Amino acid sequence: MARILQLDTAVAELVNDGDTVALEGFTHLIPMTAGHEIIRAGRRDLTLCRMTPDVIYDQLIGAGCARKLVFSWGGNPGVGSLHRFRDAIQHSWPVPLEIEEHSHAGMANRYVAGASGLPFAVLRGYAGTDLPEHTDTISSVRCPFTGEELAAVAALNPDVGIVHAQRADRAGNVQFWGITGVQKETVLASARSLVTVEEMVDELPEQPGAVVLPSWAVTAVAEVPGGAHPSYAQGYSERDNAYYQDWDAISRDRDRFREWLDSEIHEPERSAR
């Protein structure tokens, strides 16, 4: 059954140095505040998994939390490059970064296989690319019924899966809706999971199209209003487009990034003590 915890306590208990961690959310419900808490906790040598690493992964990489990135696309959506990611690849700053690249379909199928308890997933994909030559978790299998050769991708089972959602009840059942991406699969595929939510309620109301994660499938829930900012939480907040635009200039320069890290991430923690 899910435990209701404070965010700092949840991260301290669930995320360890060297873990494989997936922070998922597509367009909205991105667990930004949880990512910032990982930075505050000083976690290192993480393998970070995400279908679309964007600003939060740029920040985690720049803060020196990551040793490897497993992904299918990376960028500052609507703006351009991730400059802390680029600096780590090109100049090994602040630490060298290994990458493992997949297609969107490949990553999604890896989560599905992990959530289903299967060792790998099969799909029609990667044809005409050289990704299988560079990625050990991509292979091929021959269909025993048709003889067709298909792509196979290894299941993805993170040590910790972290997602953001709109609501949870006090028993730890989670409800989210809108663009739901692979959040459900991430939680089910992971050995441990943390869901941050906009609010805790006594009872989950009916919500058309909602996904409900039962308490028994979740390790911990933390109430974090605004926890997706600058992405949005449908029904609760709007996307902060200016934040993404401002990040481009901040992330281009190491000194400006350090200033941001001290003022926006570390200083609030020190002030709260």
C-alpha positions, -999 to +999 in steps of 0.1 A: +000+000+000+012+035-008+026+056+020+018+093+022+051+111+026+067+145+024+086+149-009+120+153+007+114+122+028+102+102-002+132+111-023+156+104+005+141+069+011+134+059-025+163+073-047+198+061-041+231+069-057+236+047-088+199+040-093+181+039-126+154+065-123+126+074-147+108+107-144+080+105-170+053+128-182+045+139-217+038+176-223+021+180-190+023+163-156+061+164-157+074+158-122+096+189-121+096+195-083+105+159-077+135+163-100+146+194-081+144+175-048+167+148-063+192+176-071+189+190-035+195+155-021+228+154-040+222+121-057+249+110-081+257+084-108+221+080-118+209+064-150+181+087-161+154+073-183+128+094-202+111+093-235+115+130-240+142+145-217+136+182-216+143+210-191+142+189-159+167+165-173+189+193-185+189+206-149+197+171-134+225+166-159+239+201-152+238+195-115+260+164-119+233+139-109+236+117-141+261+093-155+239+079-183+208+090-202+184+065-218+160+084-241+143+088-275+144+125-280+159+154-262+153+192-264+137+223-249+102+219-264+093+248-286+127+266-280+157+245-290+186+225-276+194+214-240+227+231-234+236+214-202+230+181-220+251+193-249+279+204-226+280+171-209+283+152-242+308+175-259+329+186-229+321+161-201+309+189-179+302+186-150+308+149-155+309+126-185+275+114-198+269+081-215+238+079-238+215+051-249+192+062-277+159+046-288+129+056-309+097+068-292+080+035-300+110+015-287+110+033-254+073+030-250+074-007-257+103-011-232+081+003-205+052-019-215+073-050-214+087-040-180+052-033-167+040-067-181+067-087-165+081-097-199+118-098-208+115-079-240+090-063-265+086-068-302+077-041-327+081-031-363+108-004-360+144+007-363+144-004-400+168+018-420+186+032-389+219+023-373+206+025-337+208-013-333+245-011-341+251+013-312+225+001-286+228-032-268+192-032-258+180-034-294+180-067-312+158-087-335+136-118-335+120-139-362+083-144-359+076-182-354+043-179-373+052-157-403+090-158-405+090-120-404+121-104-388+110-079-361+128-055-338+131-065-302+138-042-273+148-052-237+123-045-210+129-013-190+126-018-152+138+013-134+147+011-097+125+042-092+097+055-113+085+091-106+054+107-121+031+136-113-007+134-112-037+155-104-052+138-074-048+110-048-070+100-020-057+095+016-054+057+010-028+064-018-050+057-049-039+080-077-060+096-104-047+115-135-061+124-169-053+143-200-022+133-220-012+103-199+018+091-218+036+062-202+031+072-166+011+041-157+036+018-173+065+036-156+050+030-122+042-006-129+076-013-144+096+002-115+108-016-084+098+015-064+075+044-073+068+080-062+037+099-074+035+136-066+000+151-068-016+185-070-039+176-041-050+150-017-087+144-014-109+122+009-125+104-021-116+104-058-145+119-078-155+105-111-134+119-139-140+111-176-110+094-192-090+092-160-064+066-152-065+053-116-034+037-101-044+016-071-026+022-038-011-013-039+008-004-072+024+027-057+052+030-031+047+065-020+025+096-027+035+132-019+012+162-021+031+188-042+008+216-055+024+230-087+047+201-088+046+200-126+056+237-131+066+249-157+047+222-175+010+221-168-014+199-149-047+197-168-075+212-147-050+228-123-024+249-141-013+263-174+021+259-191+046+286-183+060+292-217+083+320-205+101+296-182+112+275-212+123+305-231+143+319-202+159+285-196+176+287-230+197+317-219+204+304-184+215+270-196+239+283-223+263+296-198+279+276-170+281+305-146+245+315-152+235+279-146+255+278-113+237+310-102+203+295-111+212+263-092+222+282-061+193+306-061+164+284-073+174+250-060+198+252-030+189+286-014+152+277-009+162+246+010+186+265+032+160+292+039+135+265+050+159+251+076 
